[in-house]
Amino acid sequence: ERPPAAAYFYSPDRKGGHPFAHLKSFKGVLHADGYAGFNAIFDAGQATEAACWAHVRRKFFDEHKSGSPLAKEALDRIGALYGIEDTIRGKPPDERQRCREQHSLPLAAGLKAWLETTLPKLSGKSDLAKAMRYTMSRWEALTRYLHDGRIEIDNNAAERSIRGVALGRKNYLFAGSDAGGERAAAIYSLIETAKINGLDPEAYLRLVLTRIADHPINRVAELLPWNYAANPSQARTVLRWYSPDSLARR
């Protein structure tokens, strides 16, 4: 089993050509929100789309705050899907798939039938109708996780990993150059990869910076976060600052 890793890429704008270029050699499942820049990747058959239930839930939650009983029912139905995920989190993919097909699939079918029955009764211009159309238009991608135990119900893990970037982006508005943005992406990749391998990122970077000048260039992979995590005796001070439980709550 390969160790976990996070990769960040810099682009000067939000044009769809950038993710297409970043993922040009990628084959597999791409779990993402509804950003239109990914459409070219899906249209080309380069990757299979898995949509995010958290984004769907958020749209209904906005309506629920205004007191809509229909929005509450949608949230309750989506919440039942999340309840099943709570029972199988961390289990092997084949076990997750079996549980989802047995328990989640009927719930998802019920939700779809409810949406199809309820949507025609609403004003087409209402925000609740828009939330329902958003859900229906992504149904195939939203339910892909039901038949693949490797896929999560949402992409919240990726959302959490960019929280630091989002919080600090006003400070980073003027990076200086595209090269500066690319270097920032590399540093973010190291920091987040250190976290998900159970390392204190500050201690890890400090240790690497003290060693890298004298480290053989053909053995630079030894300094990657998962190699420190696999050898506690070499880096006791950087290990286990982040536990899996604490990362799940972040």
C-alpha positions as a Markdown table, in Angstrom:
| # | Residue | x | y | z |
|---|---|---|---|---|
| 1 | Glu | 0.0 | 0.0 | 0.0 |
| 2 | Arg | 1.4 | 3.4 | -1.0 |
| 3 | Pro | 1.7 | 6.1 | 1.6 |
| 4 | Pro | -0.7 | 9.1 | 1.5 |
| 5 | Ala | 0.4 | 12.3 | -0.2 |
| 6 | Ala | -1.0 | 15.7 | -1.1 |
| 7 | Ala | 0.0 | 17.6 | -4.3 |
| 8 | Tyr | -0.7 | 21.3 | -5.0 |
| 9 | Phe | -0.4 | 22.9 | -8.4 |
| 10 | Tyr | -0.2 | 26.6 | -9.1 |
| 11 | Ser | -2.0 | 28.3 | -12.0 |
| 12 | Pro | -2.3 | 32.1 | -12.7 |
| 13 | Asp | -6.0 | 31.9 | -13.3 |
| 14 | Arg | -9.1 | 29.6 | -13.2 |
| 15 | Lys | -9.1 | 28.6 | -16.9 |
| 16 | Gly | -9.9 | 24.9 | -17.5 |
| 17 | Gly | -6.7 | 24.3 | -19.4 |
| 18 | His | -4.7 | 24.3 | -16.2 |
| 19 | Pro | -6.3 | 21.3 | -14.5 |
| 20 | Phe | -6.3 | 19.5 | -17.9 |
| 21 | Ala | -2.5 | 20.1 | -18.1 |
| 22 | His | -1.9 | 19.2 | -14.5 |
| 23 | Leu | -3.8 | 15.9 | -14.9 |
| 24 | Lys | -2.7 | 15.0 | -18.4 |
| 25 | Ser | -1.2 | 11.7 | -17.4 |
| 26 | Phe | -3.8 | 10.8 | -14.7 |
| 27 | Lys | -6.1 | 7.9 | -15.2 |
| 28 | Gly | -8.7 | 7.1 | -12.5 |
| 29 | Val | -11.4 | 8.7 | -10.4 |
| 30 | Leu | -11.3 | 12.4 | -9.9 |
| 31 | His | -13.3 | 13.5 | -6.8 |
| 32 | Ala | -14.2 | 17.1 | -7.1 |
| 33 | Asp | -16.9 | 19.8 | -6.8 |
| 34 | Gly | -18.8 | 21.2 | -9.8 |
| 35 | Tyr | -16.0 | 23.4 | -11.1 |
| 36 | Ala | -16.5 | 23.6 | -14.9 |
| 37 | Gly | -12.7 | 23.6 | -15.5 |
| 38 | Phe | -12.8 | 19.8 | -14.9 |
| 39 | Asn | -15.3 | 19.1 | -17.6 |
| 40 | Ala | -12.7 | 18.8 | -20.4 |
| 41 | Ile | -11.0 | 16.1 | -18.4 |
| 42 | Phe | -14.2 | 14.2 | -18.0 |
| 43 | Asp | -15.3 | 14.8 | -21.6 |
| 44 | Ala | -12.0 | 13.4 | -22.9 |
| 45 | Gly | -12.5 | 10.2 | -20.9 |
| 46 | Gln | -9.3 | 11.1 | -19.1 |
| 47 | Ala | -10.8 | 10.6 | -15.7 |
| 48 | Thr | -14.1 | 9.4 | -14.1 |
| 49 | Glu | -16.0 | 11.9 | -12.2 |
| 50 | Ala | -17.1 | 11.4 | -8.5 |
| 51 | Ala | -19.2 | 14.3 | -7.3 |
| 52 | Cys | -19.4 | 15.7 | -3.7 |
| 53 | Trp | -22.4 | 15.2 | -1.5 |
| 54 | Ala | -21.2 | 17.9 | 0.9 |
| 55 | His | -21.7 | 20.5 | -1.8 |
| 56 | Val | -25.2 | 19.2 | -2.5 |
| 57 | Arg | -26.0 | 19.2 | 1.3 |
| 58 | Arg | -24.8 | 22.8 | 1.6 |
| 59 | Lys | -27.3 | 24.0 | -1.0 |
| 60 | Phe | -30.2 | 22.5 | 0.9 |
| 61 | Phe | -28.8 | 23.7 | 4.2 |
| 62 | Asp | -29.0 | 27.3 | 2.9 |
| 63 | Glu | -32.7 | 26.8 | 2.3 |
| 64 | His | -33.2 | 25.0 | 5.6 |
| 65 | Lys | -32.1 | 28.1 | 7.4 |
| 66 | Ser | -35.1 | 29.9 | 6.0 |
| 67 | Gly | -37.4 | 27.3 | 7.5 |
| 68 | Ser | -38.2 | 25.1 | 4.4 |
| 69 | Pro | -39.6 | 21.7 | 5.5 |
| 70 | Leu | -38.7 | 20.3 | 2.1 |
| 71 | Ala | -35.1 | 21.3 | 2.5 |
| 72 | Lys | -35.2 | 19.7 | 5.9 |
| 73 | Glu | -36.4 | 16.4 | 4.4 |
| 74 | Ala | -33.7 | 16.6 | 1.8 |
| 75 | Leu | -31.1 | 17.1 | 4.6 |
| 76 | Asp | -32.5 | 14.2 | 6.6 |
| 77 | Arg | -32.3 | 11.9 | 3.6 |
| 78 | Ile | -28.7 | 12.9 | 2.8 |
| 79 | Gly | -27.9 | 12.6 | 6.5 |
| 80 | Ala | -29.0 | 9.0 | 6.4 |
| 81 | Leu | -26.4 | 8.4 | 3.7 |
| 82 | Tyr | -23.7 | 10.0 | 5.9 |
| 83 | Gly | -24.9 | 7.9 | 8.9 |
| 84 | Ile | -23.9 | 4.7 | 7.0 |
| 85 | Glu | -20.5 | 6.2 | 6.2 |
| 86 | Asp | -19.9 | 6.7 | 9.9 |
| 87 | Thr | -20.2 | 3.0 | 10.4 |
| 88 | Ile | -17.8 | 2.0 | 7.7 |
| 89 | Arg | -15.1 | 4.7 | 7.8 |
| 90 | Gly | -11.7 | 3.2 | 7.7 |
| 91 | Lys | -12.9 | -0.3 | 6.6 |
| 92 | Pro | -11.5 | -2.1 | 3.6 |
| 93 | Pro | -12.9 | -1.0 | 0.2 |
| 94 | Asp | -14.7 | -4.2 | -0.6 |
| 95 | Glu | -16.5 | -4.1 | 2.8 |
| 96 | Arg | -17.5 | -0.5 | 2.2 |
| 97 | Gln | -18.8 | -1.4 | -1.2 |
| 98 | Arg | -20.9 | -4.3 | 0.1 |
| 99 | Cys | -22.4 | -2.2 | 2.9 |
| 100 | Arg | -23.2 | 0.7 | 0.6 |
| 101 | Glu | -24.9 | -1.5 | -2.0 |
| 102 | Gln | -26.9 | -3.2 | 0.7 |
| 103 | His | -27.9 | -0.1 | 2.8 |
| 104 | Ser | -27.0 | 3.1 | 1.0 |
| 105 | Leu | -28.3 | 2.2 | -2.5 |
| 106 | Pro | -31.9 | 1.9 | -1.4 |
| 107 | Leu | -31.7 | 5.2 | 0.4 |
| 108 | Ala | -30.2 | 6.9 | -2.6 |
| 109 | Ala | -33.0 | 5.5 | -4.8 |
| 110 | Gly | -35.6 | 6.8 | -2.4 |
| 111 | Leu | -34.0 | 10.2 | -2.5 |
| 112 | Lys | -34.0 | 10.3 | -6.2 |
| 113 | Ala | -37.7 | 9.3 | -6.4 |
| 114 | Trp | -38.6 | 12.0 | -3.9 |
| 115 | Leu | -36.7 | 14.6 | -5.9 |
| 116 | Glu | -38.4 | 13.6 | -9.1 |
| 117 | Thr | -41.8 | 13.8 | -7.4 |
| 118 | Thr | -41.2 | 17.0 | -5.5 |
| 119 | Leu | -39.3 | 19.1 | -8.1 |
| 120 | Pro | -42.3 | 19.6 | -10.5 |
| 121 | Lys | -44.4 | 21.0 | -7.7 |
| 122 | Leu | -41.9 | 23.9 | -7.1 |
| 123 | Ser | -41.4 | 27.2 | -8.8 |
| 124 | Gly | -38.6 | 26.6 | -11.3 |
| 125 | Lys | -37.0 | 29.9 | -10.2 |
| 126 | Ser | -36.8 | 29.0 | -6.5 |
| 127 | Asp | -33.5 | 28.3 | -4.9 |
| 128 | Leu | -34.8 | 25.0 | -3.6 |
| 129 | Ala | -35.7 | 23.9 | -7.1 |
| 130 | Lys | -32.2 | 25.0 | -8.2 |
| 131 | Ala | -30.7 | 22.8 | -5.4 |
| 132 | Met | -32.8 | 19.9 | -6.6 |
| 133 | Arg | -31.8 | 20.3 | -10.3 |
| 134 | Tyr | -28.1 | 20.6 | -9.2 |
| 135 | Thr | -28.5 | 17.3 | -7.4 |
| 136 | Met | -30.3 | 15.5 | -10.3 |
| 137 | Ser | -27.9 | 16.8 | -12.9 |
| 138 | Arg | -25.0 | 15.2 | -11.1 |
| 139 | Trp | -26.7 | 12.0 | -10.0 |
| 140 | Glu | -24.5 | 9.5 | -11.8 |
| 141 | Ala | -21.3 | 11.1 | -10.4 |
| 142 | Leu | -22.9 | 11.5 | -6.9 |
| 143 | Thr | -23.8 | 7.9 | -6.7 |
| 144 | Arg | -20.5 | 6.5 | -8.1 |
| 145 | Tyr | -19.2 | 6.0 | -4.6 |
| 146 | Leu | -21.9 | 3.5 | -3.9 |
| 147 | His | -20.3 | 0.9 | -6.2 |
| 148 | Asp | -16.6 | 1.7 | -5.4 |
| 149 | Gly | -15.3 | 1.4 | -1.9 |
| 150 | Arg | -12.3 | 3.4 | -2.6 |
| 151 | Ile | -14.3 | 6.6 | -3.2 |
| 152 | Glu | -15.5 | 8.8 | -0.3 |
| 153 | Ile | -19.0 | 10.3 | -0.1 |
| 154 | Asp | -17.5 | 13.8 | -0.4 |
| 155 | Asn | -14.2 | 15.5 | -1.1 |
| 156 | Asn | -14.0 | 17.2 | 2.3 |
| 157 | Ala | -10.5 | 15.9 | 2.8 |
| 158 | Ala | -9.4 | 18.0 | -0.1 |
| 159 | Glu | -11.4 | 20.9 | 1.1 |
| 160 | Arg | -9.7 | 20.7 | 4.5 |
| 161 | Ser | -6.3 | 20.5 | 2.9 |
| 162 | Ile | -6.7 | 23.9 | 1.2 |
| 163 | Arg | -8.2 | 25.7 | 4.2 |
| 164 | Gly | -4.9 | 27.2 | 5.0 |
| 165 | Val | -4.5 | 28.5 | 1.5 |
| 166 | Ala | -8.0 | 30.0 | 1.5 |
| 167 | Leu | -7.5 | 31.7 | 4.9 |
| 168 | Gly | -4.3 | 33.3 | 3.8 |
| 169 | Arg | -5.0 | 34.1 | 0.2 |
| 170 | Lys | -5.3 | 37.8 | 0.8 |
| 171 | Asn | -1.8 | 37.8 | 2.2 |
| 172 | Tyr | -0.6 | 35.9 | -0.9 |
| 173 | Leu | -2.4 | 38.1 | -3.4 |
| 174 | Phe | 1.0 | 39.3 | -4.7 |
| 175 | Ala | 3.3 | 36.3 | -4.8 |
| 176 | Gly | 5.8 | 38.2 | -6.9 |
| 177 | Ser | 5.9 | 35.9 | -10.0 |
| 178 | Asp | 4.5 | 32.7 | -11.4 |
| 179 | Ala | 7.7 | 31.0 | -10.2 |
| 180 | Gly | 6.9 | 32.2 | -6.6 |
| 181 | Gly | 3.4 | 30.6 | -7.0 |
| 182 | Glu | 5.0 | 27.3 | -8.1 |
| 183 | Arg | 7.4 | 27.3 | -5.2 |
| 184 | Ala | 4.5 | 28.0 | -2.8 |
| 185 | Ala | 2.6 | 25.0 | -4.2 |
| 186 | Ala | 5.7 | 22.8 | -3.7 |
| 187 | Ile | 5.9 | 23.9 | 0.0 |
| 188 | Tyr | 2.2 | 23.3 | 0.5 |
| 189 | Ser | 2.6 | 19.8 | -0.9 |
| 190 | Leu | 5.3 | 19.0 | 1.6 |
| 191 | Ile | 3.5 | 20.5 | 4.6 |
| 192 | Glu | 0.2 | 18.7 | 3.9 |
| 193 | Thr | 1.9 | 15.4 | 3.1 |
| 194 | Ala | 3.8 | 15.7 | 6.4 |
| 195 | Lys | 0.5 | 16.2 | 8.2 |
| 196 | Ile | -1.2 | 13.2 | 6.7 |
| 197 | Asn | 1.8 | 11.0 | 7.4 |
| 198 | Gly | 1.5 | 11.9 | 11.1 |
| 199 | Leu | 4.4 | 14.4 | 11.2 |
| 200 | Asp | 4.7 | 17.9 | 12.8 |
| 201 | Pro | 5.2 | 19.8 | 9.5 |
| 202 | Glu | 7.3 | 22.6 | 11.1 |
| 203 | Ala | 9.7 | 20.1 | 12.8 |
| 204 | Tyr | 9.9 | 18.0 | 9.6 |
| 205 | Leu | 10.8 | 21.0 | 7.4 |
| 206 | Arg | 13.4 | 22.2 | 10.0 |
| 207 | Leu | 15.0 | 18.7 | 10.0 |
| 208 | Val | 15.1 | 18.5 | 6.2 |
| 209 | Leu | 16.6 | 22.0 | 5.9 |
| 210 | Thr | 19.4 | 21.1 | 8.3 |
| 211 | Arg | 20.3 | 17.9 | 6.4 |
| 212 | Ile | 19.6 | 18.6 | 2.7 |
| 213 | Ala | 22.8 | 20.6 | 2.0 |
| 214 | Asp | 24.9 | 17.5 | 2.8 |
| 215 | His | 22.5 | 14.9 | 1.5 |
| 216 | Pro | 23.4 | 13.0 | -1.7 |
| 217 | Ile | 21.2 | 14.3 | -4.5 |
| 218 | Asn | 20.5 | 10.7 | -5.8 |
| 219 | Arg | 19.0 | 9.9 | -2.4 |
| 220 | Val | 16.8 | 12.9 | -1.9 |
| 221 | Ala | 13.7 | 10.6 | -1.8 |
| 222 | Glu | 14.9 | 9.6 | 1.7 |
| 223 | Leu | 13.9 | 13.0 | 2.9 |
| 224 | Leu | 10.2 | 12.7 | 1.9 |
| 225 | Pro | 7.7 | 12.7 | 4.7 |
| 226 | Trp | 6.6 | 9.1 | 4.5 |
| 227 | Asn | 10.2 | 7.9 | 4.8 |
| 228 | Tyr | 10.5 | 9.7 | 8.1 |
| 229 | Ala | 7.2 | 8.3 | 9.2 |
| 230 | Ala | 8.4 | 4.8 | 8.4 |
| 231 | Asn | 11.6 | 5.2 | 10.4 |
| 232 | Pro | 10.7 | 6.6 | 13.9 |
| 233 | Ser | 14.3 | 6.1 | 15.2 |
| 234 | Gln | 15.6 | 8.6 | 12.6 |
| 235 | Ala | 13.1 | 11.4 | 13.4 |
| 236 | Arg | 11.4 | 10.9 | 16.8 |
| 237 | Thr | 10.8 | 14.6 | 17.2 |
| 238 | Val | 8.7 | 15.0 | 14.1 |
| 239 | Leu | 6.4 | 11.9 | 14.5 |
| 240 | Arg | 2.8 | 11.6 | 15.6 |
| 241 | Trp | 2.1 | 15.3 | 16.1 |
| 242 | Tyr | -1.0 | 14.7 | 14.0 |
| 243 | Ser | -3.0 | 11.6 | 14.7 |
| 244 | Pro | -5.6 | 10.1 | 12.2 |
| 245 | Asp | -8.4 | 11.0 | 14.6 |
| 246 | Ser | -7.3 | 14.7 | 14.9 |
| 247 | Leu | -7.0 | 14.9 | 11.1 |
| 248 | Ala | -10.6 | 13.6 | 10.7 |
| 249 | Arg | -11.8 | 16.4 | 12.9 |
| 250 | Arg | -9.9 | 19.1 | 11.1 |
